Amino acid sequence: MVAYNFQARFADAVERGEKSQTIRAPRKDGRHAKVGDALQLYTGMRTKQCRKLRDAKCHDVCPILIDENGRFWSFHPQELHDLDYVARADGFASVILYLSNPAWRVTVF
């Protein structure tokens, strides 16, 4: 079972199922959700306000790279070819916030 914590600004969309993916930097220990894994989705983890939003199943995991020039590289180009679309699907109004970290993984639930 993999647990993901979401910022409060995304909690309602995750709970309603409107936000059905997340982009995460690789973990130091290398662990990440795999297709078929059960997911537990929370907000406020490690606080008294912790709240479980819902359970989900991992449907896809796709490594991506956003380079220092803002170019988006996907290892599944047929699925993730438009960075603006990916940013909006992940709950952002634009791609600008994505450009601060060079390497991410997309988990679709």
MODELLER restraints for C-alpha pairs under 7 A, 6 or more apart:
rsr = mdl.restraints
at = mdl.atoms
rsr.add(forms.Gaussian(group=physical.xy_distance, feature=features.Distance(at['CA:1:A'], at['CA:37:A']), mean=6.35, stdev=0.5))
rsr.add(forms.Gaussian(group=physical.xy_distance, feature=features.Distance(at['CA:1:A'], at['CA:38:A']), mean=5.09, stdev=0.5))
rsr.add(forms.Gaussian(group=physical.xy_distance, feature=features.Distance(at['CA:1:A'], at['CA:39:A']), mean=5.75, stdev=0.5))
rsr.add(forms.Gaussian(group=physical.xy_distance, feature=features.Distance(at['CA:2:A'], at['CA:33:A']), mean=6.28, stdev=0.5))
rsr.add(forms.Gaussian(group=physical.xy_distance, feature=features.Distance(at['CA:2:A'], at['CA:38:A']), mean=6.42, stdev=0.5))
rsr.add(forms.Gaussian(group=physical.xy_distance, feature=features.Distance(at['CA:2:A'], at['CA:39:A']), mean=4.86, stdev=0.5))
rsr.add(forms.Gaussian(group=physical.xy_distance, feature=features.Distance(at['CA:2:A'], at['CA:40:A']), mean=6.16, stdev=0.5))
rsr.add(forms.Gaussian(group=physical.xy_distance, feature=features.Distance(at['CA:3:A'], at['CA:39:A']), mean=5.68, stdev=0.5))
rsr.add(forms.Gaussian(group=physical.xy_distance, feature=features.Distance(at['CA:3:A'], at['CA:40:A']), mean=4.59, stdev=0.5))
rsr.add(forms.Gaussian(group=physical.xy_distance, feature=features.Distance(at['CA:3:A'], at['CA:41:A']), mean=5.83, stdev=0.5))
rsr.add(forms.Gaussian(group=physical.xy_distance, feature=features.Distance(at['CA:4:A'], at['CA:40:A']), mean=6.35, stdev=0.5))
rsr.add(forms.Gaussian(group=physical.xy_distance, feature=features.Distance(at['CA:4:A'], at['CA:41:A']), mean=5.08, stdev=0.5))
rsr.add(forms.Gaussian(group=physical.xy_distance, feature=features.Distance(at['CA:4:A'], at['CA:42:A']), mean=6.08, stdev=0.5))
rsr.add(forms.Gaussian(group=physical.xy_distance, feature=features.Distance(at['CA:5:A'], at['CA:41:A']), mean=6.13, stdev=0.5))
rsr.add(forms.Gaussian(group=physical.xy_distance, feature=features.Distance(at['CA:5:A'], at['CA:42:A']), mean=4.75, stdev=0.5))
rsr.add(forms.Gaussian(group=physical.xy_distance, feature=features.Distance(at['CA:5:A'], at['CA:43:A']), mean=5.12, stdev=0.5))
rsr.add(forms.Gaussian(group=physical.xy_distance, feature=features.Distance(at['CA:5:A'], at['CA:44:A']), mean=6.86, stdev=0.5))
rsr.add(forms.Gaussian(group=physical.xy_distance, feature=features.Distance(at['CA:5:A'], at['CA:45:A']), mean=6.11, stdev=0.5))
rsr.add(forms.Gaussian(group=physical.xy_distance, feature=features.Distance(at['CA:6:A'], at['CA:42:A']), mean=6.10, stdev=0.5))
rsr.add(forms.Gaussian(group=physical.xy_distance, feature=features.Distance(at['CA:6:A'], at['CA:43:A']), mean=4.88, stdev=0.5))
rsr.add(forms.Gaussian(group=physical.xy_distance, feature=features.Distance(at['CA:7:A'], at['CA:43:A']), mean=6.09, stdev=0.5))
rsr.add(forms.Gaussian(group=physical.xy_distance, feature=features.Distance(at['CA:8:A'], at['CA:43:A']), mean=6.21, stdev=0.5))
rsr.add(forms.Gaussian(group=physical.xy_distance, feature=features.Distance(at['CA:10:A'], at['CA:91:A']), mean=6.75, stdev=0.5))
rsr.add(forms.Gaussian(group=physical.xy_distance, feature=features.Distance(at['CA:11:A'], at['CA:43:A']), mean=6.21, stdev=0.5))
rsr.add(forms.Gaussian(group=physical.xy_distance, feature=features.Distance(at['CA:13:A'], at['CA:19:A']), mean=5.23, stdev=0.5))
rsr.add(forms.Gaussian(group=physical.xy_distance, feature=features.Distance(at['CA:14:A'], at['CA:20:A']), mean=6.75, stdev=0.5))
rsr.add(forms.Gaussian(group=physical.xy_distance, feature=features.Distance(at['CA:14:A'], at['CA:53:A']), mean=6.88, stdev=0.5))
rsr.add(forms.Gaussian(group=physical.xy_distance, feature=features.Distance(at['CA:15:A'], at['CA:53:A']), mean=4.91, stdev=0.5))
rsr.add(forms.Gaussian(group=physical.xy_distance, feature=features.Distance(at['CA:15:A'], at['CA:54:A']), mean=6.04, stdev=0.5))
rsr.add(forms.Gaussian(group=physical.xy_distance, feature=features.Distance(at['CA:19:A'], at['CA:89:A']), mean=6.42, stdev=0.5))
rsr.add(forms.Gaussian(group=physical.xy_distance, feature=features.Distance(at['CA:19:A'], at['CA:90:A']), mean=6.17, stdev=0.5))
rsr.add(forms.Gaussian(group=physical.xy_distance, feature=features.Distance(at['CA:19:A'], at['CA:91:A']), mean=6.51, stdev=0.5))
rsr.add(forms.Gaussian(group=physical.xy_distance, feature=features.Distance(at['CA:20:A'], at['CA:108:A']), mean=5.94, stdev=0.5))
rsr.add(forms.Gaussian(group=physical.xy_distance, feature=features.Distance(at['CA:20:A'], at['CA:109:A']), mean=5.25, stdev=0.5))
rsr.add(forms.Gaussian(group=physical.xy_distance, feature=features.Distance(at['CA:21:A'], at['CA:90:A']), mean=5.86, stdev=0.5))
rsr.add(forms.Gaussian(group=physical.xy_distance, feature=features.Distance(at['CA:21:A'], at['CA:106:A']), mean=6.80, stdev=0.5))
rsr.add(forms.Gaussian(group=physical.xy_distance, feature=features.Distance(at['CA:21:A'], at['CA:107:A']), mean=5.45, stdev=0.5))
rsr.add(forms.Gaussian(group=physical.xy_distance, feature=features.Distance(at['CA:21:A'], at['CA:108:A']), mean=4.22, stdev=0.5))
rsr.add(forms.Gaussian(group=physical.xy_distance, feature=features.Distance(at['CA:21:A'], at['CA:109:A']), mean=5.73, stdev=0.5))
rsr.add(forms.Gaussian(group=physical.xy_distance, feature=features.Distance(at['CA:22:A'], at['CA:90:A']), mean=5.84, stdev=0.5))
rsr.add(forms.Gaussian(group=physical.xy_distance, feature=features.Distance(at['CA:22:A'], at['CA:106:A']), mean=5.69, stdev=0.5))
rsr.add(forms.Gaussian(group=physical.xy_distance, feature=features.Distance(at['CA:22:A'], at['CA:107:A']), mean=5.34, stdev=0.5))
rsr.add(forms.Gaussian(group=physical.xy_distance, feature=features.Distance(at['CA:22:A'], at['CA:108:A']), mean=6.61, stdev=0.5))
rsr.add(forms.Gaussian(group=physical.xy_distance, feature=features.Distance(at['CA:23:A'], at['CA:104:A']), mean=6.10, stdev=0.5))
rsr.add(forms.Gaussian(group=physical.xy_distance, feature=features.Distance(at['CA:23:A'], at['CA:105:A']), mean=5.46, stdev=0.5))
rsr.add(forms.Gaussian(group=physical.xy_distance, feature=features.Distance(at['CA:23:A'], at['CA:106:A']), mean=4.44, stdev=0.5))
rsr.add(forms.Gaussian(group=physical.xy_distance, feature=features.Distance(at['CA:23:A'], at['CA:107:A']), mean=6.37, stdev=0.5))
rsr.add(forms.Gaussian(group=physical.xy_distance, feature=features.Distance(at['CA:24:A'], at['CA:104:A']), mean=5.25, stdev=0.5))
rsr.add(forms.Gaussian(group=physical.xy_distance, feature=features.Distance(at['CA:24:A'], at['CA:105:A']), mean=5.30, stdev=0.5))
rsr.add(forms.Gaussian(group=physical.xy_distance, feature=features.Distance(at['CA:24:A'], at['CA:106:A']), mean=6.51, stdev=0.5))
rsr.add(forms.Gaussian(group=physical.xy_distance, feature=features.Distance(at['CA:25:A'], at['CA:103:A']), mean=6.05, stdev=0.5))
rsr.add(forms.Gaussian(group=physical.xy_distance, feature=features.Distance(at['CA:25:A'], at['CA:104:A']), mean=4.29, stdev=0.5))
rsr.add(forms.Gaussian(group=physical.xy_distance, feature=features.Distance(at['CA:25:A'], at['CA:105:A']), mean=6.14, stdev=0.5))
rsr.add(forms.Gaussian(group=physical.xy_distance, feature=features.Distance(at['CA:26:A'], at['CA:104:A']), mean=6.11, stdev=0.5))
rsr.add(forms.Gaussian(group=physical.xy_distance, feature=features.Distance(at['CA:26:A'], at['CA:105:A']), mean=6.62, stdev=0.5))
rsr.add(forms.Gaussian(group=physical.xy_distance, feature=features.Distance(at['CA:33:A'], at['CA:58:A']), mean=6.99, stdev=0.5))
rsr.add(forms.Gaussian(group=physical.xy_distance, feature=features.Distance(at['CA:34:A'], at['CA:58:A']), mean=6.62, stdev=0.5))
rsr.add(forms.Gaussian(group=physical.xy_distance, feature=features.Distance(at['CA:34:A'], at['CA:61:A']), mean=6.46, stdev=0.5))
rsr.add(forms.Gaussian(group=physical.xy_distance, feature=features.Distance(at['CA:35:A'], at['CA:58:A']), mean=5.06, stdev=0.5))
rsr.add(forms.Gaussian(group=physical.xy_distance, feature=features.Distance(at['CA:35:A'], at['CA:59:A']), mean=5.26, stdev=0.5))
rsr.add(forms.Gaussian(group=physical.xy_distance, feature=features.Distance(at['CA:35:A'], at['CA:60:A']), mean=5.29, stdev=0.5))
rsr.add(forms.Gaussian(group=physical.xy_distance, feature=features.Distance(at['CA:35:A'], at['CA:61:A']), mean=6.45, stdev=0.5))
rsr.add(forms.Gaussian(group=physical.xy_distance, feature=features.Distance(at['CA:36:A'], at['CA:57:A']), mean=5.99, stdev=0.5))
rsr.add(forms.Gaussian(group=physical.xy_distance, feature=features.Distance(at['CA:36:A'], at['CA:58:A']), mean=5.13, stdev=0.5))
rsr.add(forms.Gaussian(group=physical.xy_distance, feature=features.Distance(at['CA:36:A'], at['CA:59:A']), mean=6.16, stdev=0.5))
rsr.add(forms.Gaussian(group=physical.xy_distance, feature=features.Distance(at['CA:37:A'], at['CA:57:A']), mean=5.79, stdev=0.5))
rsr.add(forms.Gaussian(group=physical.xy_distance, feature=features.Distance(at['CA:37:A'], at['CA:58:A']), mean=5.31, stdev=0.5))
rsr.add(forms.Gaussian(group=physical.xy_distance, feature=features.Distance(at['CA:38:A'], at['CA:56:A']), mean=6.08, stdev=0.5))
rsr.add(forms.Gaussian(group=physical.xy_distance, feature=features.Distance(at['CA:38:A'], at['CA:57:A']), mean=4.71, stdev=0.5))
rsr.add(forms.Gaussian(group=physical.xy_distance, feature=features.Distance(at['CA:38:A'], at['CA:58:A']), mean=6.42, stdev=0.5))
rsr.add(forms.Gaussian(group=physical.xy_distance, feature=features.Distance(at['CA:39:A'], at['CA:55:A']), mean=5.72, stdev=0.5))
rsr.add(forms.Gaussian(group=physical.xy_distance, feature=features.Distance(at['CA:39:A'], at['CA:56:A']), mean=5.01, stdev=0.5))
rsr.add(forms.Gaussian(group=physical.xy_distance, feature=features.Distance(at['CA:39:A'], at['CA:57:A']), mean=5.53, stdev=0.5))
rsr.add(forms.Gaussian(group=physical.xy_distance, feature=features.Distance(at['CA:39:A'], at['CA:58:A']), mean=6.62, stdev=0.5))
rsr.add(forms.Gaussian(group=physical.xy_distance, feature=features.Distance(at['CA:40:A'], at['CA:54:A']), mean=6.30, stdev=0.5))
rsr.add(forms.Gaussian(group=physical.xy_distance, feature=features.Distance(at['CA:40:A'], at['CA:55:A']), mean=4.74, stdev=0.5))
rsr.add(forms.Gaussian(group=physical.xy_distance, feature=features.Distance(at['CA:40:A'], at['CA:56:A']), mean=6.41, stdev=0.5))
rsr.add(forms.Gaussian(group=physical.xy_distance, feature=features.Distance(at['CA:41:A'], at['CA:52:A']), mean=5.99, stdev=0.5))
rsr.add(forms.Gaussian(group=physical.xy_distance, feature=features.Distance(at['CA:41:A'], at['CA:53:A']), mean=5.41, stdev=0.5))
rsr.add(forms.Gaussian(group=physical.xy_distance, feature=features.Distance(at['CA:41:A'], at['CA:54:A']), mean=5.45, stdev=0.5))
rsr.add(forms.Gaussian(group=physical.xy_distance, feature=features.Distance(at['CA:41:A'], at['CA:55:A']), mean=6.08, stdev=0.5))
rsr.add(forms.Gaussian(group=physical.xy_distance, feature=features.Distance(at['CA:42:A'], at['CA:50:A']), mean=6.92, stdev=0.5))
rsr.add(forms.Gaussian(group=physical.xy_distance, feature=features.Distance(at['CA:42:A'], at['CA:51:A']), mean=5.60, stdev=0.5))
rsr.add(forms.Gaussian(group=physical.xy_distance, feature=features.Distance(at['CA:42:A'], at['CA:52:A']), mean=4.36, stdev=0.5))
rsr.add(forms.Gaussian(group=physical.xy_distance, feature=features.Distance(at['CA:42:A'], at['CA:53:A']), mean=5.13, stdev=0.5))
rsr.add(forms.Gaussian(group=physical.xy_distance, feature=features.Distance(at['CA:43:A'], at['CA:50:A']), mean=5.75, stdev=0.5))
rsr.add(forms.Gaussian(group=physical.xy_distance, feature=features.Distance(at['CA:43:A'], at['CA:51:A']), mean=5.47, stdev=0.5))
rsr.add(forms.Gaussian(group=physical.xy_distance, feature=features.Distance(at['CA:43:A'], at['CA:52:A']), mean=6.58, stdev=0.5))
rsr.add(forms.Gaussian(group=physical.xy_distance, feature=features.Distance(at['CA:43:A'], at['CA:53:A']), mean=6.95, stdev=0.5))
rsr.add(forms.Gaussian(group=physical.xy_distance, feature=features.Distance(at['CA:44:A'], at['CA:50:A']), mean=4.18, stdev=0.5))
rsr.add(forms.Gaussian(group=physical.xy_distance, feature=features.Distance(at['CA:44:A'], at['CA:51:A']), mean=6.36, stdev=0.5))
rsr.add(forms.Gaussian(group=physical.xy_distance, feature=features.Distance(at['CA:56:A'], at['CA:109:A']), mean=6.05, stdev=0.5))
rsr.add(forms.Gaussian(group=physical.xy_distance, feature=features.Distance(at['CA:57:A'], at['CA:109:A']), mean=5.54, stdev=0.5))
rsr.add(forms.Gaussian(group=physical.xy_distance, feature=features.Distance(at['CA:58:A'], at['CA:107:A']), mean=6.85, stdev=0.5))
rsr.add(forms.Gaussian(group=physical.xy_distance, feature=features.Distance(at['CA:58:A'], at['CA:108:A']), mean=5.96, stdev=0.5))
rsr.add(forms.Gaussian(group=physical.xy_distance, feature=features.Distance(at['CA:58:A'], at['CA:109:A']), mean=4.60, stdev=0.5))
rsr.add(forms.Gaussian(group=physical.xy_distance, feature=features.Distance(at['CA:59:A'], at['CA:108:A']), mean=5.53, stdev=0.5))
rsr.add(forms.Gaussian(group=physical.xy_distance, feature=features.Distance(at['CA:59:A'], at['CA:109:A']), mean=5.32, stdev=0.5))
rsr.add(forms.Gaussian(group=physical.xy_distance, feature=features.Distance(at['CA:60:A'], at['CA:107:A']), mean=5.88, stdev=0.5))
rsr.add(forms.Gaussian(group=physical.xy_distance, feature=features.Distance(at['CA:60:A'], at['CA:108:A']), mean=5.09, stdev=0.5))
rsr.add(forms.Gaussian(group=physical.xy_distance, feature=features.Distance(at['CA:61:A'], at['CA:105:A']), mean=6.94, stdev=0.5))
rsr.add(forms.Gaussian(group=physical.xy_distance, feature=features.Distance(at['CA:61:A'], at['CA:106:A']), mean=5.58, stdev=0.5))
rsr.add(forms.Gaussian(group=physical.xy_distance, feature=features.Distance(at['CA:61:A'], at['CA:107:A']), mean=4.64, stdev=0.5))
rsr.add(forms.Gaussian(group=physical.xy_distance, feature=features.Distance(at['CA:61:A'], at['CA:108:A']), mean=6.37, stdev=0.5))
rsr.add(forms.Gaussian(group=physical.xy_distance, feature=features.Distance(at['CA:62:A'], at['CA:75:A']), mean=6.64, stdev=0.5))
rsr.add(forms.Gaussian(group=physical.xy_distance, feature=features.Distance(at['CA:62:A'], at['CA:76:A']), mean=6.58, stdev=0.5))
rsr.add(forms.Gaussian(group=physical.xy_distance, feature=features.Distance(at['CA:62:A'], at['CA:105:A']), mean=5.79, stdev=0.5))
rsr.add(forms.Gaussian(group=physical.xy_distance, feature=features.Distance(at['CA:62:A'], at['CA:106:A']), mean=5.13, stdev=0.5))
rsr.add(forms.Gaussian(group=physical.xy_distance, feature=features.Distance(at['CA:62:A'], at['CA:107:A']), mean=6.68, stdev=0.5))
rsr.add(forms.Gaussian(group=physical.xy_distance, feature=features.Distance(at['CA:63:A'], at['CA:74:A']), mean=6.55, stdev=0.5))
rsr.add(forms.Gaussian(group=physical.xy_distance, feature=features.Distance(at['CA:63:A'], at['CA:75:A']), mean=6.10, stdev=0.5))
rsr.add(forms.Gaussian(group=physical.xy_distance, feature=features.Distance(at['CA:63:A'], at['CA:104:A']), mean=6.47, stdev=0.5))
rsr.add(forms.Gaussian(group=physical.xy_distance, feature=features.Distance(at['CA:63:A'], at['CA:105:A']), mean=4.43, stdev=0.5))
rsr.add(forms.Gaussian(group=physical.xy_distance, feature=features.Distance(at['CA:63:A'], at['CA:106:A']), mean=6.22, stdev=0.5))
rsr.add(forms.Gaussian(group=physical.xy_distance, feature=features.Distance(at['CA:64:A'], at['CA:73:A']), mean=5.65, stdev=0.5))
rsr.add(forms.Gaussian(group=physical.xy_distance, feature=features.Distance(at['CA:64:A'], at['CA:74:A']), mean=4.54, stdev=0.5))
rsr.add(forms.Gaussian(group=physical.xy_distance, feature=features.Distance(at['CA:64:A'], at['CA:75:A']), mean=6.27, stdev=0.5))
rsr.add(forms.Gaussian(group=physical.xy_distance, feature=features.Distance(at['CA:64:A'], at['CA:103:A']), mean=6.56, stdev=0.5))
rsr.add(forms.Gaussian(group=physical.xy_distance, feature=features.Distance(at['CA:64:A'], at['CA:104:A']), mean=5.58, stdev=0.5))
rsr.add(forms.Gaussian(group=physical.xy_distance, feature=features.Distance(at['CA:64:A'], at['CA:105:A']), mean=5.59, stdev=0.5))
rsr.add(forms.Gaussian(group=physical.xy_distance, feature=features.Distance(at['CA:65:A'], at['CA:72:A']), mean=5.93, stdev=0.5))
rsr.add(forms.Gaussian(group=physical.xy_distance, feature=features.Distance(at['CA:65:A'], at['CA:73:A']), mean=5.01, stdev=0.5))
rsr.add(forms.Gaussian(group=physical.xy_distance, feature=features.Distance(at['CA:65:A'], at['CA:74:A']), mean=6.46, stdev=0.5))
rsr.add(forms.Gaussian(group=physical.xy_distance, feature=features.Distance(at['CA:65:A'], at['CA:102:A']), mean=6.11, stdev=0.5))
rsr.add(forms.Gaussian(group=physical.xy_distance, feature=features.Distance(at['CA:65:A'], at['CA:103:A']), mean=4.75, stdev=0.5))
rsr.add(forms.Gaussian(group=physical.xy_distance, feature=features.Distance(at['CA:65:A'], at['CA:104:A']), mean=6.07, stdev=0.5))
rsr.add(forms.Gaussian(group=physical.xy_distance, feature=features.Distance(at['CA:66:A'], at['CA:72:A']), mean=4.64, stdev=0.5))
rsr.add(forms.Gaussian(group=physical.xy_distance, feature=features.Distance(at['CA:66:A'], at['CA:73:A']), mean=6.20, stdev=0.5))
rsr.add(forms.Gaussian(group=physical.xy_distance, feature=features.Distance(at['CA:66:A'], at['CA:99:A']), mean=6.65, stdev=0.5))
rsr.add(forms.Gaussian(group=physical.xy_distance, feature=features.Distance(at['CA:66:A'], at['CA:102:A']), mean=4.93, stdev=0.5))
rsr.add(forms.Gaussian(group=physical.xy_distance, feature=features.Distance(at['CA:66:A'], at['CA:103:A']), mean=5.97, stdev=0.5))
rsr.add(forms.Gaussian(group=physical.xy_distance, feature=features.Distance(at['CA:67:A'], at['CA:102:A']), mean=5.33, stdev=0.5))
rsr.add(forms.Gaussian(group=physical.xy_distance, feature=features.Distance(at['CA:68:A'], at['CA:102:A']), mean=6.63, stdev=0.5))
rsr.add(forms.Gaussian(group=physical.xy_distance, feature=features.Distance(at['CA:70:A'], at['CA:99:A']), mean=5.89, stdev=0.5))
rsr.add(forms.Gaussian(group=physical.xy_distance, feature=features.Distance(at['CA:72:A'], at['CA:83:A']), mean=6.37, stdev=0.5))
rsr.add(forms.Gaussian(group=physical.xy_distance, feature=features.Distance(at['CA:74:A'], at['CA:80:A']), mean=6.32, stdev=0.5))
rsr.add(forms.Gaussian(group=physical.xy_distance, feature=features.Distance(at['CA:80:A'], at['CA:86:A']), mean=6.93, stdev=0.5))
rsr.add(forms.Gaussian(group=physical.xy_distance, feature=features.Distance(at['CA:83:A'], at['CA:95:A']), mean=6.77, stdev=0.5))
rsr.add(forms.Gaussian(group=physical.xy_distance, feature=features.Distance(at['CA:84:A'], at['CA:94:A']), mean=6.28, stdev=0.5))
rsr.add(forms.Gaussian(group=physical.xy_distance, feature=features.Distance(at['CA:84:A'], at['CA:95:A']), mean=5.71, stdev=0.5))
rsr.add(forms.Gaussian(group=physical.xy_distance, feature=features.Distance(at['CA:87:A'], at['CA:94:A']), mean=6.06, stdev=0.5))
rsr.add(forms.Gaussian(group=physical.xy_distance, feature=features.Distance(at['CA:87:A'], at['CA:95:A']), mean=5.44, stdev=0.5))
rsr.add(forms.Gaussian(group=physical.xy_distance, feature=features.Distance(at['CA:88:A'], at['CA:94:A']), mean=6.58, stdev=0.5))
